[in-house]
Amino acid sequence: MSKSKYYPDEENALLLVALIKEHNITHVVASPGTTNSAFVASLQRDNFFTVFSSVDERSAAYLACGMCA
C-alpha cells in the first residue's frame, strides 16, 4: 500500500520527488515510459508540480532547454 495518495512505495521515486521539491523545481518535462512511470505519476498527482509531457526523450530535452532559456 502506498504511503500517501500521491506517492508510490518505490523509495527511489520518493527520494527523487523530495529532492526536486527541496530545490523548488516546479516545472518538469517528462517523457513517460514504463521505467519511470511511478516517478512521473507522482509528479502528475502533486499540485506542487506542473508537468509537461513529451513522447520522445530528445524532444523533451529541447523543450526543457527552451523553457529554461
N, CA, C and O atoms as a MOPAC input file, in Angstrom:
PM7 MOZYME 1SCF
protein

 N      0.84100 1    -1.18400 1     0.00000 1
 C      0.00000 1     0.00000 1     0.00000 1
 C      0.88400 1     1.24500 1     0.00000 1
 O      1.93500 1     1.25700 1     0.64100 1
 N      0.47500 1     2.26900 1    -0.69900 1
 C      1.26000 1     3.49600 1    -0.81500 1
 C      1.27900 1     4.26900 1     0.49100 1
 O      0.38000 1     4.14200 1     1.32300 1
 N      2.31700 1     5.07000 1     0.65200 1
 C      2.47900 1     5.88000 1     1.85300 1
 C      1.51700 1     7.05500 1     1.86800 1
 O      1.19600 1     7.56500 1     2.94100 1
 N      1.05600 1     7.49300 1     0.72700 1
 C      0.06200 1     8.55200 1     0.63200 1
 C     -0.67200 1     8.39400 1    -0.68400 1
 O     -0.36100 1     7.50400 1    -1.47600 1
 N     -1.64300 1     9.25500 1    -0.91400 1
 C     -2.40500 1     9.14300 1    -2.14800 1
 C     -1.61000 1     9.59400 1    -3.35900 1
 O     -2.00300 1     9.30100 1    -4.48800 1
 N     -0.50200 1    10.29800 1    -3.15900 1
 C      0.28700 1    10.82700 1    -4.26400 1
 C      1.46500 1     9.94400 1    -4.65700 1
 O      1.83000 1     9.89400 1    -5.83200 1
 N      2.04800 1     9.26700 1    -3.72100 1
 C      3.34000 1     8.64800 1    -3.95200 1
 C      3.29800 1     7.12500 1    -3.91900 1
 O      2.52200 1     6.53600 1    -3.16600 1
 N      4.13200 1     6.49200 1    -4.73400 1
 C      4.20900 1     5.02200 1    -4.72300 1
 C      5.11700 1     4.54900 1    -3.59100 1
 O      5.68500 1     5.35800 1    -2.85700 1
 N      5.24400 1     3.24600 1    -3.46200 1
 C      6.11600 1     2.66500 1    -2.44100 1
 C      7.57900 1     2.63000 1    -2.87000 1
 O      8.45200 1     2.31300 1    -2.06200 1
 N      7.85200 1     2.94600 1    -4.11400 1
 C      9.22800 1     2.88500 1    -4.60400 1
 C     10.04700 1     4.00900 1    -3.98700 1
 O      9.78800 1     5.18700 1    -4.23300 1
 N     11.04200 1     3.63200 1    -3.18100 1
 C     11.82000 1     4.61800 1    -2.43900 1
 C     12.62900 1     5.53400 1    -3.34700 1
 O     12.82400 1     6.70500 1    -3.02300 1
 N     13.10400 1     5.01600 1    -4.48200 1
 C     13.89200 1     5.87100 1    -5.37400 1
 C     13.02500 1     6.99100 1    -5.94500 1
 O     13.50400 1     8.11500 1    -6.09300 1
 N     11.77000 1     6.71600 1    -6.26500 1
 C     10.85500 1     7.75500 1    -6.75800 1
 C     10.56400 1     8.76200 1    -5.65500 1
 O     10.52700 1     9.96600 1    -5.90900 1
 N     10.35700 1     8.28000 1    -4.43600 1
 C     10.10600 1     9.17500 1    -3.30600 1
 C     11.29400 1    10.10100 1    -3.05400 1
 O     11.11500 1    11.29300 1    -2.80400 1
 N     12.48300 1     9.56100 1    -3.12000 1
 C     13.69000 1    10.34800 1    -2.89700 1
 C     13.85500 1    11.41600 1    -3.97200 1
 O     14.18800 1    12.56100 1    -3.66800 1
 N     13.62800 1    11.04800 1    -5.20500 1
 C     13.76800 1    11.99600 1    -6.30700 1
 C     12.73500 1    13.12000 1    -6.21000 1
 O     13.07000 1    14.28400 1    -6.43500 1
 N     11.49800 1    12.79000 1    -5.88100 1
 C     10.46500 1    13.81300 1    -5.71900 1
 C     10.82800 1    14.75500 1    -4.57000 1
 O     10.66900 1    15.96900 1    -4.69400 1
 N     11.30900 1    14.21400 1    -3.46700 1
 C     11.69700 1    15.03900 1    -2.31900 1
 C     12.84800 1    15.98300 1    -2.67300 1
 O     12.84100 1    17.14600 1    -2.27200 1
 N     13.82600 1    15.49100 1    -3.41600 1
 C     14.95600 1    16.34200 1    -3.81400 1
 C     14.52200 1    17.45700 1    -4.76500 1
 O     14.98600 1    18.59200 1    -4.65400 1
 N     13.64500 1    17.12900 1    -5.68300 1
 C     13.16300 1    18.14800 1    -6.61400 1
 C     12.39400 1    19.22900 1    -5.86600 1
 O     12.55000 1    20.41800 1    -6.14600 1
 N     11.56200 1    18.81300 1    -4.91100 1
 C     10.82100 1    19.79600 1    -4.10800 1
 C     11.77000 1    20.64700 1    -3.26800 1
 O     11.57900 1    21.85700 1    -3.14100 1
 N     12.78400 1    20.01700 1    -2.70200 1
 C     13.74700 1    20.73700 1    -1.86000 1
 C     14.44500 1    21.84800 1    -2.63500 1
 O     14.77400 1    22.89000 1    -2.06900 1
 N     14.66800 1    21.63100 1    -3.91000 1
 C     15.32000 1    22.62500 1    -4.76100 1
 C     14.31000 1    23.54400 1    -5.44900 1
 O     14.66600 1    24.32300 1    -6.33300 1
 N     13.05000 1    23.44300 1    -5.03000 1
 C     11.97600 1    24.31100 1    -5.50100 1
 C     11.80900 1    24.28800 1    -7.02300 1
 O     11.54400 1    25.31600 1    -7.64600 1
 N     11.96600 1    23.11300 1    -7.60100 1
 C     11.73300 1    22.93200 1    -9.03600 1
 C     10.26100 1    22.59700 1    -9.20600 1
 O      9.78900 1    21.57000 1    -8.71800 1
 N      9.53500 1    23.47100 1    -9.90100 1
 C      8.09500 1    23.29000 1   -10.01700 1
 C      7.65800 1    22.84700 1   -11.40900 1
 O      6.58100 1    22.27000 1   -11.55800 1
 N      8.46800 1    23.10300 1   -12.42500 1
 C      8.13100 1    22.72000 1   -13.79500 1
 C      8.99800 1    21.54700 1   -14.22700 1
 O     10.22500 1    21.60000 1   -14.14100 1
 N      8.35300 1    20.50000 1   -14.68800 1
 C      9.05100 1    19.27100 1   -15.06500 1
 C      8.62200 1    18.86700 1   -16.47100 1
 O      7.43100 1    18.85100 1   -16.78300 1
 N      9.58700 1    18.54500 1   -17.30800 1
 C      9.30800 1    17.99800 1   -18.62900 1
 C      9.61500 1    16.50500 1   -18.55000 1
 O     10.74200 1    16.10800 1   -18.25400 1
 N      8.61700 1    15.69600 1   -18.81400 1
 C      8.77300 1    14.24900 1   -18.68000 1
 C      8.48500 1    13.54700 1   -19.99500 1
 O      7.67500 1    13.99900 1   -20.80500 1
 N      9.16000 1    12.45000 1   -20.17900 1
 C      8.89400 1    11.55800 1   -21.29700 1
 C      8.50700 1    10.21900 1   -20.67100 1
 O      9.35400 1     9.34500 1   -20.48600 1
 N      7.22300 1    10.06500 1   -20.34700 1
 C      6.77900 1     8.89900 1   -19.59100 1
 C      7.04000 1     7.57100 1   -20.31100 1
 O      6.87400 1     7.45300 1   -21.52500 1
 N      7.44200 1     6.60600 1   -19.53700 1
 C      7.66000 1     5.24500 1   -20.02500 1
 C      7.50100 1     4.27900 1   -18.87100 1
 O      7.25300 1     4.70000 1   -17.74100 1
 N      7.63600 1     3.01900 1   -19.12900 1
 C      7.42300 1     2.02900 1   -18.07200 1
 C      8.47600 1     2.09900 1   -16.97300 1
 O      8.18200 1     1.78600 1   -15.81900 1
 N      9.69500 1     2.50600 1   -17.31200 1
 C     10.75000 1     2.53600 1   -16.29300 1
 C     10.60200 1     3.68900 1   -15.31700 1
 O     11.08900 1     3.60500 1   -14.18900 1
 N      9.93700 1     4.77000 1   -15.72700 1
 C      9.80200 1     5.91000 1   -14.82300 1
 C      8.34000 1     6.24000 1   -14.52200 1
 O      8.03000 1     7.35700 1   -14.10700 1
 N      7.45200 1     5.28800 1   -14.72400 1
 C      6.02200 1     5.55100 1   -14.56400 1
 C      5.64500 1     5.93500 1   -13.13400 1
 O      4.79300 1     6.80300 1   -12.94200 1
 N      6.25300 1     5.31600 1   -12.13600 1
 C      5.94600 1     5.65700 1   -10.74400 1
 C      6.37500 1     7.08800 1   -10.43100 1
 O      5.65700 1     7.82000 1    -9.75000 1
 N      7.53000 1     7.47900 1   -10.92300 1
 C      8.03900 1     8.83500 1   -10.70200 1
 C      7.15500 1     9.87400 1   -11.38800 1
 O      6.76100 1    10.86200 1   -10.76900 1
 N      6.84500 1     9.65400 1   -12.65900 1
 C      6.02900 1    10.61300 1   -13.41400 1
 C      4.62300 1    10.69300 1   -12.82700 1
 O      4.06000 1    11.78400 1   -12.73400 1
 N      4.05400 1     9.57700 1   -12.43600 1
 C      2.72200 1     9.58400 1   -11.82500 1
 C      2.72000 1    10.37800 1   -10.52700 1
 O      1.75400 1    11.08200 1   -10.23200 1
 N      3.79200 1    10.27300 1    -9.74800 1
 C      3.89600 1    11.04100 1    -8.50700 1
 C      3.90500 1    12.53300 1    -8.78600 1
 O      3.25900 1    13.30600 1    -8.07800 1
 N      4.62900 1    12.93500 1    -9.80800 1
 C      4.69200 1    14.35400 1   -10.16000 1
 C      3.34900 1    14.85500 1   -10.66400 1
 O      2.92400 1    15.95500 1   -10.31200 1
 N      2.68100 1    14.05800 1   -11.48300 1
 C      1.40900 1    14.47100 1   -12.06300 1
 C      0.31200 1    14.61600 1   -11.02000 1
 O     -0.58700 1    15.44200 1   -11.18100 1
 N      0.37100 1    13.84500 1    -9.98000 1
 C     -0.67000 1    13.88100 1    -8.94100 1
 C     -0.42800 1    14.94400 1    -7.88300 1
 O     -1.31800 1    15.23500 1    -7.08400 1
 N      0.74700 1    15.52000 1    -7.86700 1
 C      1.11100 1    16.50100 1    -6.84700 1
 C      0.91400 1    17.90800 1    -7.41300 1
 O      1.51700 1    18.24800 1    -8.43100 1
 N      0.09800 1    18.71300 1    -6.78400 1
 C     -0.18900 1    20.06900 1    -7.26100 1
 C      1.01200 1    21.00600 1    -7.19900 1
 O      0.96300 1    22.09400 1    -7.77300 1
 N      2.07300 1    20.62000 1    -6.52900 1
 C      3.29400 1    21.42600 1    -6.46000 1
 C      3.94300 1    21.54100 1    -7.83200 1
 O      4.59000 1    22.54400 1    -8.13200 1
 N      3.77600 1    20.52500 1    -8.66300 1
 C      4.45700 1    20.45000 1    -9.95500 1
 C      3.53000 1    20.76700 1   -11.12200 1
 O      2.33300 1    20.48300 1   -11.08500 1
 N      4.11200 1    21.35900 1   -12.15100 1
 C      3.47700 1    21.49000 1   -13.45500 1
 C      4.27300 1    20.58400 1   -14.37700 1
 O      5.46800 1    20.79300 1   -14.58700 1
 N      3.60900 1    19.57900 1   -14.92300 1
 C      4.29400 1    18.56600 1   -15.72500 1
 C      3.92600 1    18.73300 1   -17.19600 1
 O      2.75100 1    18.80100 1   -17.55800 1
 N      4.94700 1    18.79500 1   -18.02000 1
 C      4.78800 1    18.85500 1   -19.46900 1
 C      5.25700 1    17.50900 1   -20.01800 1
 O      6.34600 1    17.04100 1   -19.68600 1
 N      4.44300 1    16.90400 1   -20.84500 1
 C      4.75100 1    15.57900 1   -21.36300 1
 C      5.23300 1    15.65900 1   -22.80600 1
 O      4.71400 1    16.43200 1   -23.61100 1
 N      6.23100 1    14.84700 1   -23.11000 1
 C      6.76200 1    14.75300 1   -24.45900 1
 C      6.99600 1    13.27800 1   -24.77000 1
 O      7.56100 1    12.54800 1   -23.95600 1
 N      6.56400 1    12.85000 1   -25.93700 1
 C      6.65400 1    11.43400 1   -26.29700 1
 C      8.10400 1    10.98800 1   -26.47500 1
 O      8.47000 1     9.88000 1   -26.08300 1
 N      8.91400 1    11.83800 1   -27.05700 1
 C     10.30600 1    11.49900 1   -27.37500 1
 C     11.25100 1    12.16900 1   -26.38100 1
 O     11.06600 1    13.33600 1   -26.03700 1
 N     12.25900 1    11.43500 1   -25.92100 1
 C     13.21300 1    11.97200 1   -24.95100 1
 C     13.98500 1    13.17100 1   -25.48800 1
 O     14.22800 1    14.13200 1   -24.75800 1
 N     14.36600 1    13.11900 1   -26.74200 1
 C     15.11000 1    14.24700 1   -27.33000 1
 C     14.23600 1    15.49000 1   -27.39200 1
 O     14.69400 1    16.59200 1   -27.09000 1
 N     13.00700 1    15.31800 1   -27.77500 1
 C     12.08500 1    16.44400 1   -27.80000 1
 C     11.87500 1    17.01500 1   -26.39700 1
 O     11.77300 1    18.22900 1   -26.22200 1
 N     11.81100 1    16.14000 1   -25.41500 1
 C     11.66400 1    16.59000 1   -24.03200 1
 C     12.86400 1    17.43800 1   -23.61300 1
 O     12.71000 1    18.45000 1   -22.92900 1
 N     14.04200 1    17.02300 1   -24.02200 1
 C     15.24900 1    17.77600 1   -23.67500 1
 C     15.24000 1    19.16600 1   -24.33200 1
 O     15.59400 1    20.15800 1   -23.69500 1
 N     14.84200 1    19.22900 1   -25.58700 1
 C     14.76700 1    20.52200 1   -26.27900 1
 C     13.70500 1    21.41500 1   -25.62800 1
 O     13.92100 1    22.61600 1   -25.46400 1
 N     12.58500 1    20.84300 1   -25.26400 1
 C     11.52500 1    21.60900 1   -24.61600 1
 C     12.00600 1    22.16100 1   -23.27300 1
 O     11.75700 1    23.32300 1   -22.95200 1
 N     12.68500 1    21.33900 1   -22.50200 1
 C     13.19400 1    21.77700 1   -21.20300 1
 C     14.23600 1    22.87100 1   -21.36200 1
 O     14.23500 1    23.83700 1   -20.60000 1
 N     15.12100 1    22.73700 1   -22.33300 1
 C     16.13800 1    23.78200 1   -22.58400 1
 C     15.48300 1    25.09000 1   -23.00500 1
 O     15.89400 1    26.16800 1   -22.57700 1
 N     14.46300 1    24.98400 1   -23.84700 1
 C     13.74400 1    26.17400 1   -24.27300 1
 C     13.03600 1    26.85600 1   -23.12500 1
 O     13.00600 1    28.08500 1   -23.05700 1
 N     12.46600 1    26.07700 1   -22.22000 1
 C     11.78400 1    26.65200 1   -21.06000 1
 C     12.77800 1    27.34300 1   -20.12900 1
 O     12.45600 1    28.36900 1   -19.53200 1
 N     13.96200 1    26.79500 1   -20.00600 1
 C     14.98500 1    27.41100 1   -19.15800 1
 C     15.49600 1    28.71500 1   -19.72800 1
 O     15.81000 1    29.65200 1   -18.99300 1
 N     15.57800 1    28.76600 1   -21.05000 1
 C     16.06900 1    29.98100 1   -21.70700 1
 C     15.01100 1    31.03900 1   -21.60500 1
 O     15.20400 1    32.15400 1   -22.09100 1

